[in-house]
């Protein structure tokens, strides 16, 4: 039971870091053009 006092804050901290990284990726435009890279592979320059 005592280990939960250590594990719960660590889990919440890691979850918050993951959420912050996801929000950062959304705001910086990482998910704007999902099909562009896939289509560029097929184009022959």
Biopython code that builds the backbone (N, CA, C, O; Angstrom):
import numpy as np
from Bio.PDB.StructureBuilder import StructureBuilder

atoms = [
    (1, "UNK", "N", (0.815, -1.191, 0.000)),
    (1, "UNK", "CA", (0.000, 0.000, 0.000)),
    (1, "UNK", "C", (0.868, 1.268, 0.000)),
    (1, "UNK", "O", (0.490, 2.298, -0.559)),
    (2, "UNK", "N", (2.004, 1.167, 0.622)),
    (2, "UNK", "CA", (2.883, 2.326, 0.698)),
    (2, "UNK", "C", (3.490, 2.662, -0.662)),
    (2, "UNK", "O", (3.799, 3.819, -0.943)),
    (3, "UNK", "N", (3.656, 1.645, -1.499)),
    (3, "UNK", "CA", (4.230, 1.902, -2.821)),
    (3, "UNK", "C", (3.291, 2.725, -3.692)),
    (3, "UNK", "O", (3.745, 3.415, -4.605)),
    (4, "UNK", "N", (1.975, 2.661, -3.423)),
    (4, "UNK", "CA", (1.037, 3.473, -4.182)),
    (4, "UNK", "C", (1.282, 4.957, -3.958)),
    (4, "UNK", "O", (1.008, 5.774, -4.838)),
    (5, "UNK", "N", (1.794, 5.307, -2.791)),
    (5, "UNK", "CA", (2.094, 6.712, -2.513)),
    (5, "UNK", "C", (3.206, 7.235, -3.409)),
    (5, "UNK", "O", (3.299, 8.438, -3.650)),
    (6, "UNK", "N", (4.050, 6.335, -3.905)),
    (6, "UNK", "CA", (5.125, 6.727, -4.813)),
    (6, "UNK", "C", (4.717, 6.559, -6.277)),
    (6, "UNK", "O", (5.053, 7.384, -7.127)),
    (7, "UNK", "N", (3.996, 5.488, -6.551)),
    (7, "UNK", "CA", (3.677, 5.182, -7.945)),
    (7, "UNK", "C", (2.589, 6.075, -8.534)),
    (7, "UNK", "O", (2.655, 6.428, -9.712)),
    (8, "UNK", "N", (1.609, 6.438, -7.750)),
    (8, "UNK", "CA", (0.514, 7.264, -8.267)),
    (8, "UNK", "C", (0.987, 8.646, -8.730)),
    (8, "UNK", "O", (0.621, 9.058, -9.830)),
    (9, "UNK", "N", (1.780, 9.378, -7.946)),
    (9, "UNK", "CA", (2.264, 10.669, -8.466)),
    (9, "UNK", "C", (3.170, 10.522, -9.681)),
    (9, "UNK", "O", (3.135, 11.363, -10.579)),
    (10, "UNK", "N", (3.974, 9.476, -9.724)),
    (10, "UNK", "CA", (4.837, 9.256, -10.880)),
    (10, "UNK", "C", (3.993, 8.974, -12.117)),
    (10, "UNK", "O", (4.282, 9.493, -13.196)),
    (11, "UNK", "N", (2.950, 8.155, -11.971)),
    (11, "UNK", "CA", (2.071, 7.851, -13.101)),
    (11, "UNK", "C", (1.336, 9.103, -13.570)),
    (11, "UNK", "O", (1.195, 9.321, -14.774)),
    (12, "UNK", "N", (0.870, 9.920, -12.641)),
    (12, "UNK", "CA", (0.196, 11.156, -13.017)),
    (12, "UNK", "C", (1.149, 12.132, -13.703)),
    (12, "UNK", "O", (0.768, 12.815, -14.653)),
    (13, "UNK", "N", (2.367, 12.193, -13.227)),
    (13, "UNK", "CA", (3.362, 13.067, -13.841)),
    (13, "UNK", "C", (3.676, 12.619, -15.273)),
    (13, "UNK", "O", (3.731, 13.445, -16.184)),
    (14, "UNK", "N", (3.877, 11.327, -15.466)),
    (14, "UNK", "CA", (4.169, 10.820, -16.813)),
    (14, "UNK", "C", (2.982, 10.995, -17.750)),
    (14, "UNK", "O", (3.162, 11.309, -18.927)),
    (15, "UNK", "N", (1.777, 10.797, -17.242)),
    (15, "UNK", "CA", (0.584, 11.031, -18.052)),
    (15, "UNK", "C", (0.452, 12.490, -18.442)),
    (15, "UNK", "O", (0.091, 12.803, -19.577)),
    (16, "UNK", "N", (0.744, 13.387, -17.507)),
    (16, "UNK", "CA", (0.703, 14.817, -17.800)),
    (16, "UNK", "C", (1.752, 15.217, -18.820)),
    (16, "UNK", "O", (1.492, 16.059, -19.679)),
    (17, "UNK", "N", (2.942, 14.619, -18.734)),
    (17, "UNK", "CA", (3.984, 14.908, -19.723)),
    (17, "UNK", "C", (3.576, 14.426, -21.111)),
    (17, "UNK", "O", (3.815, 15.111, -22.106)),
    (18, "UNK", "N", (2.968, 13.261, -21.175)),
    (18, "UNK", "CA", (2.489, 12.748, -22.459)),
    (18, "UNK", "C", (1.397, 13.626, -23.041)),
    (18, "UNK", "O", (1.381, 13.882, -24.245)),
    (19, "UNK", "N", (0.489, 14.086, -22.203)),
    (19, "UNK", "CA", (-0.573, 14.976, -22.662)),
    (19, "UNK", "C", (-0.003, 16.309, -23.128)),
    (19, "UNK", "O", (-0.447, 16.854, -24.139)),
    (20, "UNK", "N", (0.973, 16.835, -22.401)),
    (20, "UNK", "CA", (1.605, 18.099, -22.799)),
    (20, "UNK", "C", (2.328, 17.945, -24.135)),
    (20, "UNK", "O", (2.282, 18.852, -24.966)),
    (21, "UNK", "N", (2.991, 16.816, -24.354)),
    (21, "UNK", "CA", (3.674, 16.583, -25.629)),
    (21, "UNK", "C", (2.666, 16.474, -26.772)),
    (21, "UNK", "O", (2.926, 16.955, -27.875)),
    (22, "UNK", "N", (1.536, 15.854, -26.520)),
    (22, "UNK", "CA", (0.503, 15.732, -27.548)),
    (22, "UNK", "C", (-0.090, 17.089, -27.893)),
    (22, "UNK", "O", (-0.288, 17.394, -29.069)),
    (23, "UNK", "N", (-0.373, 17.901, -26.893)),
    (23, "UNK", "CA", (-0.915, 19.243, -27.136)),
    (23, "UNK", "C", (0.110, 20.093, -27.878)),
    (23, "UNK", "O", (-0.257, 20.853, -28.774)),
    (24, "UNK", "N", (1.386, 19.978, -27.520)),
    (24, "UNK", "CA", (2.431, 20.707, -28.233)),
    (24, "UNK", "C", (2.461, 20.305, -29.710)),
    (24, "UNK", "O", (2.582, 21.158, -30.588)),
    (25, "UNK", "N", (2.350, 19.000, -29.975)),
    (25, "UNK", "CA", (2.373, 18.521, -31.360)),
    (25, "UNK", "C", (1.169, 19.045, -32.129)),
    (25, "UNK", "O", (1.295, 19.387, -33.305)),
    (26, "UNK", "N", (0.015, 19.114, -31.495)),
    (26, "UNK", "CA", (-1.160, 19.655, -32.174)),
    (26, "UNK", "C", (-0.988, 21.133, -32.496)),
    (26, "UNK", "O", (-1.323, 21.572, -33.597)),
    (27, "UNK", "N", (-0.474, 21.892, -31.557)),
    (27, "UNK", "CA", (-0.334, 23.343, -31.766)),
    (27, "UNK", "C", (0.785, 23.694, -32.735)),
    (27, "UNK", "O", (0.735, 24.744, -33.376)),
    (28, "UNK", "N", (1.783, 22.844, -32.853)),
    (28, "UNK", "CA", (2.891, 23.167, -33.750)),
    (28, "UNK", "C", (2.642, 22.672, -35.176)),
    (28, "UNK", "O", (3.501, 22.841, -36.041)),
    (29, "UNK", "N", (1.489, 22.070, -35.433)),
    (29, "UNK", "CA", (1.128, 21.691, -36.795)),
    (29, "UNK", "C", (1.660, 20.347, -37.238)),
    (29, "UNK", "O", (1.795, 20.118, -38.440)),
    (30, "UNK", "N", (1.962, 19.459, -36.331)),
    (30, "UNK", "CA", (2.506, 18.156, -36.702)),
    (30, "UNK", "C", (1.478, 17.280, -37.427)),
    (30, "UNK", "O", (1.851, 16.374, -38.172)),
    (31, "UNK", "N", (0.195, 17.548, -37.212)),
    (31, "UNK", "CA", (-0.853, 16.705, -37.798)),
    (31, "UNK", "C", (-1.620, 17.418, -38.902)),
    (31, "UNK", "O", (-2.742, 17.020, -39.216)),
    (32, "UNK", "N", (-1.052, 18.457, -39.498)),
    (32, "UNK", "CA", (-1.767, 19.232, -40.505)),
    (32, "UNK", "C", (-1.888, 18.480, -41.834)),
    (32, "UNK", "O", (-2.980, 18.417, -42.399)),
    (33, "UNK", "N", (-0.813, 17.922, -42.335)),
    (33, "UNK", "CA", (-0.816, 17.300, -43.660)),
    (33, "UNK", "C", (-0.419, 15.832, -43.536)),
    (33, "UNK", "O", (0.744, 15.476, -43.726)),
    (34, "UNK", "N", (-1.387, 14.991, -43.219)),
    (34, "UNK", "CA", (-1.093, 13.571, -43.022)),
    (34, "UNK", "C", (-0.903, 12.820, -44.336)),
    (34, "UNK", "O", (-0.165, 11.836, -44.390)),
    (35, "UNK", "N", (-1.568, 13.283, -45.397)),
    (35, "UNK", "CA", (-1.489, 12.570, -46.672)),
    (35, "UNK", "C", (-0.343, 13.061, -47.547)),
    (35, "UNK", "O", (0.027, 12.381, -48.504)),
    (36, "UNK", "N", (0.216, 14.201, -47.252)),
    (36, "UNK", "CA", (1.253, 14.779, -48.102)),
    (36, "UNK", "C", (2.487, 13.909, -48.215)),
    (36, "UNK", "O", (2.965, 13.660, -49.322)),
    (37, "UNK", "N", (3.011, 13.442, -47.099)),
    (37, "UNK", "CA", (4.214, 12.614, -47.130)),
    (37, "UNK", "C", (3.948, 11.273, -47.817)),
    (37, "UNK", "O", (4.814, 10.750, -48.519)),
    (38, "UNK", "N", (2.767, 10.726, -47.616)),
    (38, "UNK", "CA", (2.438, 9.442, -48.241)),
    (38, "UNK", "C", (2.336, 9.584, -49.762)),
    (38, "UNK", "O", (2.728, 8.682, -50.501)),
    (39, "UNK", "N", (1.816, 10.703, -50.216)),
    (39, "UNK", "CA", (1.696, 10.904, -51.658)),
    (39, "UNK", "C", (3.029, 11.275, -52.295)),
    (39, "UNK", "O", (3.265, 10.933, -53.454)),
    (40, "UNK", "N", (3.898, 11.960, -51.576)),
    (40, "UNK", "CA", (5.206, 12.340, -52.121)),
    (40, "UNK", "C", (6.080, 11.122, -52.380)),
    (40, "UNK", "O", (6.954, 11.164, -53.246)),
    (41, "UNK", "N", (5.861, 10.045, -51.646)),
    (41, "UNK", "CA", (6.644, 8.819, -51.872)),
    (41, "UNK", "C", (6.319, 8.242, -53.246)),
    (41, "UNK", "O", (7.188, 7.672, -53.907)),
    (42, "UNK", "N", (5.077, 8.389, -53.669)),
    (42, "UNK", "CA", (4.651, 7.792, -54.932)),
    (42, "UNK", "C", (5.002, 8.648, -56.147)),
    (42, "UNK", "O", (5.023, 8.137, -57.267)),
    (43, "UNK", "N", (5.275, 9.932, -55.952)),
    (43, "UNK", "CA", (5.595, 10.799, -57.068)),
    (43, "UNK", "C", (7.022, 10.559, -57.562)),
    (43, "UNK", "O", (7.948, 10.365, -56.775)),
    (44, "UNK", "N", (7.168, 10.578, -58.881)),
    (44, "UNK", "CA", (8.475, 10.403, -59.489)),
    (44, "UNK", "C", (8.960, 11.739, -60.028)),
    (44, "UNK", "O", (8.443, 12.224, -61.035)),
    (45, "UNK", "N", (9.928, 12.328, -59.382)),
    (45, "UNK", "CA", (10.400, 13.651, -59.797)),
    (45, "UNK", "C", (11.338, 13.537, -60.951)),
    (45, "UNK", "O", (11.840, 14.549, -61.441)),
]
sb = StructureBuilder()
sb.init_structure("model")
sb.init_model(0)
sb.init_chain("A")
sb.init_seg("    ")
for serial, (resi, resn, name, xyz) in enumerate(atoms, 1):
    if name == "N":
        sb.init_residue(resn, " ", resi, " ")
    sb.init_atom(name, np.array(xyz, "f"), 0.0, 1.0, " ", f" {name:<3s}", serial, name[0])
structure = sb.get_structure()
